[in-house]
Amino acid sequence: MASIDPSFTCTLSIGAAVYRGETIEQLINRADEQLYISKANGRNRANVA
Protein backbone atom coordinates (compact mmCIF):
# COMPACT_ATOMS: atom_id res chain seq x y z
CA MET A 1 0.00 0.00 0.00
CA ALA A 2 1.35 3.42 -0.97
CA SER A 3 1.59 6.14 1.65
CA ILE A 4 1.01 9.85 1.22
CA ASP A 5 3.76 12.25 2.13
CA PRO A 6 2.58 14.20 5.22
CA SER A 7 3.77 17.46 3.65
CA PHE A 8 1.38 16.99 0.72
CA THR A 9 -1.44 19.53 0.69
CA CYS A 10 -4.44 19.85 -1.56
CA THR A 11 -7.09 22.57 -1.76
CA LEU A 12 -10.35 22.71 -3.65
CA SER A 13 -12.02 25.85 -4.95
CA ILE A 14 -15.48 25.61 -6.48
CA GLY A 15 -17.59 28.04 -8.44
CA ALA A 16 -21.20 27.10 -9.13
CA ALA A 17 -24.25 28.82 -10.54
CA VAL A 18 -27.96 28.03 -10.44
CA TYR A 19 -29.60 27.94 -13.87
CA ARG A 20 -31.94 30.92 -14.28
CA GLY A 21 -33.08 30.44 -17.86
CA GLU A 22 -30.11 32.23 -19.38
CA THR A 23 -27.89 30.88 -22.15
CA ILE A 24 -25.43 28.15 -21.28
CA GLU A 25 -22.59 30.58 -21.96
CA GLN A 26 -23.99 33.03 -19.41
CA LEU A 27 -24.44 30.24 -16.86
CA ILE A 28 -20.85 29.07 -17.31
CA ASN A 29 -19.58 32.65 -17.08
CA ARG A 30 -21.38 33.16 -13.74
CA ALA A 31 -19.96 29.90 -12.38
CA ASP A 32 -16.49 30.86 -13.62
CA GLU A 33 -16.79 34.24 -11.90
CA GLN A 34 -17.62 32.47 -8.63
CA LEU A 35 -14.60 30.19 -9.05
CA TYR A 36 -12.28 33.20 -9.29
CA ILE A 37 -13.96 34.76 -6.24
CA SER A 38 -13.29 31.54 -4.31
CA LYS A 39 -9.64 31.61 -5.31
CA ALA A 40 -9.27 35.33 -4.51
CA ASN A 41 -10.75 34.83 -1.03
CA GLY A 42 -8.13 32.35 0.10
CA ARG A 43 -8.90 29.18 -1.87
CA ASN A 44 -10.34 26.02 -0.39
CA ARG A 45 -13.84 27.49 -0.68
CA ALA A 46 -17.10 27.09 -2.57
CA ASN A 47 -19.08 30.05 -3.93
CA VAL A 48 -22.51 29.86 -5.56
CA ALA A 49 -24.24 32.45 -7.75
DRENFIBA-212591 format. One record per atom (N, C-alpha, C, O): residue number from 1; residue in three letters; chain; z, x, y. Coordinates in nm, 2 decimals. Layout:
<sites>
  num  residu  chaine       Z       X       Y
  NUM     ALA       A       Z       X       Y
...
</sites>
This chain:
<sites>
  num  residu  chaine       Z       X       Y
    1     MET       A    0.00    0.08   -0.12
    1     MET       A    0.00    0.00    0.00
    1     MET       A    0.00    0.09    0.12
    1     MET       A    0.08    0.18    0.13
    2     ALA       A   -0.09    0.06    0.22
    2     ALA       A   -0.10    0.14    0.34
    2     ALA       A    0.02    0.09    0.44
    2     ALA       A    0.06   -0.02    0.44
    3     SER       A    0.06    0.19    0.51
    3     SER       A    0.17    0.16    0.61
    3     SER       A    0.11    0.17    0.75
    3     SER       A    0.00    0.24    0.77
    4     ILE       A    0.17    0.10    0.85
    4     ILE       A    0.12    0.10    0.99
    4     ILE       A    0.21    0.20    1.06
    4     ILE       A    0.33    0.19    1.06
    5     ASP       A    0.14    0.28    1.14
    5     ASP       A    0.21    0.38    1.23
    5     ASP       A    0.30    0.30    1.32
    5     ASP       A    0.25    0.21    1.39
    6     PRO       A    0.43    0.33    1.33
    6     PRO       A    0.52    0.26    1.42
    6     PRO       A    0.48    0.27    1.57
    6     PRO       A    0.53    0.18    1.65
    7     SER       A    0.41    0.37    1.61
    7     SER       A    0.37    0.38    1.75
    7     SER       A    0.24    0.29    1.78
    7     SER       A    0.21    0.28    1.90
    8     PHE       A    0.19    0.23    1.68
    8     PHE       A    0.07    0.14    1.70
    8     PHE       A    0.11    0.01    1.78
    8     PHE       A    0.21   -0.05    1.74
    9     THR       A    0.04   -0.02    1.88
    9     THR       A    0.07   -0.14    1.95
    9     THR       A   -0.06   -0.23    1.96
    9     THR       A   -0.17   -0.17    1.96
   10     CYS       A   -0.04   -0.35    1.97
   10     CYS       A   -0.16   -0.44    1.99
   10     CYS       A   -0.12   -0.56    2.08
   10     CYS       A   -0.01   -0.62    2.06
   11     THR       A   -0.20   -0.59    2.17
   11     THR       A   -0.18   -0.71    2.26
   11     THR       A   -0.29   -0.81    2.24
   11     THR       A   -0.40   -0.77    2.19
   12     LEU       A   -0.26   -0.93    2.28
   12     LEU       A   -0.36   -1.04    2.27
   12     LEU       A   -0.36   -1.12    2.40
   12     LEU       A   -0.26   -1.17    2.44
   13     SER       A   -0.48   -1.12    2.47
   13     SER       A   -0.49   -1.20    2.59
   13     SER       A   -0.60   -1.31    2.55
   13     SER       A   -0.70   -1.28    2.50
   14     ILE       A   -0.56   -1.43    2.59
   14     ILE       A   -0.65   -1.55    2.56
   14     ILE       A   -0.68   -1.63    2.69
   14     ILE       A   -0.59   -1.65    2.77
   15     GLY       A   -0.80   -1.67    2.70
   15     GLY       A   -0.84   -1.76    2.80
   15     GLY       A   -0.91   -1.88    2.74
   15     GLY       A   -1.00   -1.87    2.66
   16     ALA       A   -0.86   -2.00    2.77
   16     ALA       A   -0.91   -2.12    2.71
   16     ALA       A   -0.94   -2.22    2.82
   16     ALA       A   -0.88   -2.22    2.93
   17     ALA       A   -1.02   -2.32    2.79
   17     ALA       A   -1.05   -2.43    2.88
   17     ALA       A   -1.08   -2.55    2.80
   17     ALA       A   -1.14   -2.56    2.70
   18     VAL       A   -1.03   -2.66    2.86
   18     VAL       A   -1.04   -2.80    2.80
   18     VAL       A   -1.18   -2.85    2.85
   18     VAL       A   -1.21   -2.84    2.97
   19     TYR       A   -1.26   -2.90    2.76
   19     TYR       A   -1.39   -2.96    2.79
   19     TYR       A   -1.37   -3.08    2.88
   19     TYR       A   -1.30   -3.18    2.85
   20     ARG       A   -1.44   -3.08    3.00
   20     ARG       A   -1.43   -3.19    3.09
   20     ARG       A   -1.56   -3.26    3.12
   20     ARG       A   -1.58   -3.32    3.23
   21     GLY       A   -1.66   -3.25    3.03
   21     GLY       A   -1.79   -3.31    3.04
   21     GLY       A   -1.89   -3.22    3.12
   21     GLY       A   -2.00   -3.27    3.15
   22     GLU       A   -1.85   -3.10    3.15
   22     GLU       A   -1.94   -3.01    3.22
   22     GLU       A   -2.04   -2.94    3.13
   22     GLU       A   -2.03   -2.97    3.00
   23     THR       A   -2.12   -2.86    3.18
   23     THR       A   -2.21   -2.79    3.09
   23     THR       A   -2.14   -2.69    3.01
   23     THR       A   -2.02   -2.65    3.05
   24     ILE       A   -2.19   -2.64    2.90
   24     ILE       A   -2.13   -2.54    2.81
   24     ILE       A   -2.11   -2.41    2.89
   24     ILE       A   -2.01   -2.35    2.88
   25     GLU       A   -2.21   -2.38    2.98
   25     GLU       A   -2.20   -2.26    3.06
   25     GLU       A   -2.08   -2.27    3.15
   25     GLU       A   -2.00   -2.17    3.17
   26     GLN       A   -2.06   -2.38    3.21
   26     GLN       A   -1.94   -2.40    3.30
   26     GLN       A   -1.81   -2.39    3.23
   26     GLN       A   -1.71   -2.33    3.27
   27     LEU       A   -1.81   -2.45    3.11
   27     LEU       A   -1.69   -2.44    3.02
   27     LEU       A   -1.65   -2.30    2.99
   27     LEU       A   -1.54   -2.26    3.00
   28     ILE       A   -1.75   -2.23    2.94
   28     ILE       A   -1.73   -2.08    2.91
   28     ILE       A   -1.69   -2.00    3.03
   28     ILE       A   -1.60   -1.92    3.02
   29     ASN       A   -1.75   -2.03    3.14
   29     ASN       A   -1.71   -1.96    3.27
   29     ASN       A   -1.56   -1.98    3.30
   29     ASN       A   -1.49   -1.89    3.34
   30     ARG       A   -1.51   -2.11    3.29
   30     ARG       A   -1.37   -2.14    3.32
   30     ARG       A   -1.28   -2.07    3.22
   30     ARG       A   -1.18   -2.02    3.26
   31     ALA       A   -1.32   -2.07    3.09
   31     ALA       A   -1.24   -2.00    2.99
   31     ALA       A   -1.24   -1.85    3.02
   31     ALA       A   -1.13   -1.78    3.01
   32     ASP       A   -1.35   -1.79    3.05
   32     ASP       A   -1.36   -1.65    3.09
   32     ASP       A   -1.27   -1.61    3.21
   32     ASP       A   -1.21   -1.51    3.21
   33     GLU       A   -1.27   -1.70    3.31
   33     GLU       A   -1.19   -1.68    3.42
   33     GLU       A   -1.04   -1.67    3.38
   33     GLU       A   -0.97   -1.59    3.43
   34     GLN       A   -1.00   -1.76    3.29
   34     GLN       A   -0.86   -1.76    3.25
   34     GLN       A   -0.83   -1.64    3.17
   34     GLN       A   -0.72   -1.59    3.17
   35     LEU       A   -0.93   -1.58    3.09
   35     LEU       A   -0.90   -1.46    3.02
   35     LEU       A   -0.87   -1.35    3.12
   35     LEU       A   -0.78   -1.27    3.09
   36     TYR       A   -0.95   -1.34    3.22
   36     TYR       A   -0.93   -1.23    3.32
   36     TYR       A   -0.80   -1.25    3.39
   36     TYR       A   -0.73   -1.15    3.43
   37     ILE       A   -0.76   -1.37    3.42
   37     ILE       A   -0.62   -1.40    3.48
   37     ILE       A   -0.51   -1.35    3.38
   37     ILE       A   -0.42   -1.29    3.43
   38     SER       A   -0.53   -1.38    3.25
   38     SER       A   -0.43   -1.33    3.15
   38     SER       A   -0.42   -1.18    3.16
   38     SER       A   -0.31   -1.12    3.16
   39     LYS       A   -0.53   -1.11    3.16
   39     LYS       A   -0.53   -0.96    3.16
   39     LYS       A   -0.47   -0.91    3.29
   39     LYS       A   -0.40   -0.81    3.29
   40     ALA       A   -0.50   -0.97    3.40
   40     ALA       A   -0.45   -0.93    3.53
   40     ALA       A   -0.30   -0.95    3.55
   40     ALA       A   -0.23   -0.88    3.62
   41     ASN       A   -0.25   -1.04    3.47
   41     ASN       A   -0.10   -1.07    3.48
   41     ASN       A   -0.02   -1.00    3.38
   41     ASN       A    0.09   -1.05    3.35
   42     GLY       A   -0.07   -0.90    3.32
   42     GLY       A    0.01   -0.81    3.24
   42     GLY       A   -0.03   -0.82    3.09
   42     GLY       A    0.04   -0.75    3.01
   43     ARG       A   -0.14   -0.88    3.06
   43     ARG       A   -0.19   -0.89    2.92
   43     ARG       A   -0.09   -0.96    2.83
   43     ARG       A    0.02   -1.00    2.87
   44     ASN       A   -0.12   -0.97    2.70
   44     ASN       A   -0.04   -1.03    2.60
   44     ASN       A    0.00   -1.18    2.64
   44     ASN       A    0.12   -1.21    2.63
   45     ARG       A   -0.09   -1.25    2.70
   45     ARG       A   -0.07   -1.38    2.75
   45     ARG       A   -0.18   -1.48    2.71
   45     ARG       A   -0.29   -1.44    2.66
   46     ALA       A   -0.15   -1.61    2.73
   46     ALA       A   -0.26   -1.71    2.71
   46     ALA       A   -0.26   -1.80    2.83
   46     ALA       A   -0.15   -1.84    2.88
   47     ASN       A   -0.38   -1.82    2.89
   47     ASN       A   -0.39   -1.91    3.01
   47     ASN       A   -0.49   -2.02    2.97
   47     ASN       A   -0.59   -1.99    2.90
   48     VAL       A   -0.47   -2.14    3.02
   48     VAL       A   -0.56   -2.25    2.99
   48     VAL       A   -0.60   -2.32    3.12
   48     VAL       A   -0.51   -2.34    3.20
   49     ALA       A   -0.73   -2.35    3.13
   49     ALA       A   -0.77   -2.42    3.25
   49     ALA       A   -0.79   -2.57    3.21
   49     ALA       A   -0.83   -2.65    3.29
</sites>
